[in-house]
Amino acid sequence: MFLVVKGKLRLQFEGAAETSLSEGDFCVVPRGTLHNPVADEECWIVLIETVTTKHTGDVMTPLTKSIESQMD
């Protein structure tokens, strides 16, 4: 779930239209849905996800970190 505290956020979804969120708006991304959050300017968000959520999905990149290293 993305909750916008300050600013604006766009959520791009694979194969679907994007969603624009303003302060106070939130969006729940369905499990397994590929998405890309985009902020053109500074944006404060609250991101709520399960601890098992992989931040880069099933794609391994140099930015991918294990859950254990994210908890440090």
trRosetta pair geometry for C-beta under 8 A, 3 or more apart (Angstrom, degrees):
i j d omega theta_ij theta_ji phi_ij phi_ji
1 26 6.0 14 179 179 99 116
1 27 7.1 173 -151 86 59 41
1 28 4.9 -24 -100 -101 87 71
1 29 7.4 -166 -83 13 34 74
1 46 8.0 -6 107 106 93 87
1 47 7.4 160 80 -155 54 43
1 48 4.5 -4 53 57 102 102
1 49 7.4 -177 20 -66 61 63
2 9 6.5 -125 157 109 137 155
2 11 6.7 173 34 -72 154 129
2 21 6.7 176 112 19 116 170
2 26 6.2 174 89 -151 53 66
2 27 5.2 0 53 53 99 87
2 29 7.2 54 -7 -23 99 105
2 37 6.5 159 -103 -102 151 131
2 45 5.6 -31 -162 -165 86 132
2 46 7.7 143 -161 75 39 53
2 47 6.0 -10 -104 -104 65 73
3 25 7.7 -180 -146 96 52 39
3 26 4.3 -18 -99 -99 71 108
3 45 6.3 139 72 -164 50 72
3 46 4.2 -9 59 54 110 100
3 47 7.9 -157 26 -68 73 32
3 48 7.4 38 -5 -4 108 104
4 7 6.6 -121 -167 73 109 67
4 8 7.0 19 -154 -121 151 27
4 9 5.2 -160 -90 10 118 115
4 21 4.7 163 -21 132 135 112
4 22 6.2 -168 93 130 150 16
4 23 5.6 -116 120 -101 103 31
4 24 6.8 -33 78 23 88 27
4 25 5.3 17 32 57 116 79
4 26 7.1 -161 10 -80 70 54
4 43 6.6 -54 -137 -173 98 106
4 44 7.4 104 -166 79 56 59
4 45 5.7 -39 -101 -103 49 81
5 23 6.8 -4 148 -137 20 81
5 44 4.1 -59 68 107 109 106
5 45 6.3 -179 7 -100 88 22
5 46 6.2 89 -43 -22 111 90
6 23 5.9 17 -110 -103 32 108
6 42 7.7 -10 111 123 107 92
6 43 6.8 -179 92 -153 65 44
6 44 4.0 41 39 30 97 112
7 23 7.0 109 33 -66 27 86
7 39 6.4 39 135 -151 138 118
7 41 6.2 -150 -145 91 120 91
7 42 5.8 -143 -81 104 148 58
7 43 3.5 -137 95 -109 139 66
7 44 6.2 125 14 14 109 64
8 20 6.7 -8 -174 -172 108 94
8 21 6.7 159 -158 85 59 55
8 22 5.5 -22 -105 -103 84 63
8 23 7.9 -63 -73 -31 58 66
8 39 7.1 148 87 -136 57 77
8 40 7.3 -7 81 35 106 95
8 41 7.3 55 44 48 91 95
8 43 6.2 -95 60 -102 33 120
9 20 7.6 157 85 -157 45 50
9 21 4.7 -12 63 60 91 106
9 37 5.9 -20 -173 -163 114 99
9 38 7.2 140 -165 72 63 45
9 39 5.3 -37 -106 -84 73 88
9 43 5.0 128 -68 176 89 157
9 45 6.2 48 -59 -76 153 126
10 18 5.3 21 179 162 102 132
10 19 7.1 156 -158 80 56 45
10 20 5.4 -25 -103 -101 77 68
10 21 7.5 -180 -85 19 28 75
10 37 7.4 145 80 -159 50 49
10 38 4.5 -22 66 65 100 99
10 39 7.6 173 21 -78 73 38
10 40 7.6 48 1 -24 115 94
11 18 6.1 169 83 -162 47 80
11 19 4.7 -7 55 57 101 96
11 21 6.9 46 -12 -11 103 113
11 27 5.8 -124 3 80 157 160
11 29 7.2 -146 -170 -81 145 112
11 35 5.5 -10 -174 -171 98 120
11 36 7.3 147 -160 72 51 44
11 37 5.6 -24 -102 -100 72 65
11 38 7.6 176 -84 20 25 76
12 18 4.5 -34 -100 -102 60 111
12 35 6.6 149 78 -160 51 62
12 36 4.4 -17 60 59 105 98
12 37 7.9 -165 20 -75 75 18
12 38 6.2 43 -13 -8 108 119
13 16 4.1 -15 93 60 119 109
13 17 7.4 22 46 70 106 33
13 18 6.6 166 12 -101 74 51
13 19 7.4 46 -17 -5 112 97
13 29 7.9 -179 -98 -133 107 101
13 33 6.2 -27 -142 170 108 113
13 34 7.0 122 -158 85 58 63
13 35 5.3 -24 -98 -103 67 83
14 33 7.6 -175 36 -177 93 67
14 34 4.1 25 -4 77 129 116
14 35 7.4 -112 -7 -72 79 41
19 27 5.7 122 110 -103 149 152
21 25 4.0 -158 -156 94 85 125
21 26 7.1 66 -143 -89 136 16
21 27 5.9 -113 -71 -18 133 112
22 25 5.2 83 51 -3 56 123
29 33 5.3 -141 176 68 90 122
29 35 5.2 -90 -135 -7 142 156
30 33 4.6 84 67 -22 82 126
34 57 6.8 5 -111 -86 84 158
37 45 7.7 -52 -171 -20 151 171
39 42 7.0 16 148 -160 131 10
39 43 3.7 -132 -132 11 138 129
49 53 4.1 -47 154 16 125 158
50 53 5.2 123 62 -29 74 95
51 67 6.5 79 164 -157 83 130
52 67 7.1 -33 -115 -87 39 150
54 57 5.7 117 92 -112 109 9
54 58 6.9 91 79 -66 151 42
54 64 7.8 1 -178 -144 102 102
54 67 8.0 -84 -97 -59 63 93
55 64 7.5 169 70 -128 90 59
55 65 7.1 11 40 46 128 86
55 70 7.4 141 -17 -91 133 147
56 59 5.2 -101 150 74 98 85
56 60 7.2 108 103 -104 135 24
56 61 5.7 -144 -157 22 156 104
56 63 6.4 136 -71 90 136 95
56 64 4.6 -88 30 -93 144 89
59 64 7.5 -157 105 -71 62 126
60 64 5.1 -75 -144 7 57 162
61 64 5.2 128 50 -24 61 95
65 69 4.6 -114 -177 84 104 120
65 70 5.3 126 110 -58 122 86
66 69 4.8 91 55 9 83 98
66 70 7.1 -145 94 -6 44 87
67 70 5.6 -57 -151 36 34 114
67 71 6.5 34 153 -23 66 107
68 71 5.9 -60 -154 31 31 111
68 72 7.5 44 149 -35 61 94
69 72 5.8 -32 -159 5 43 118
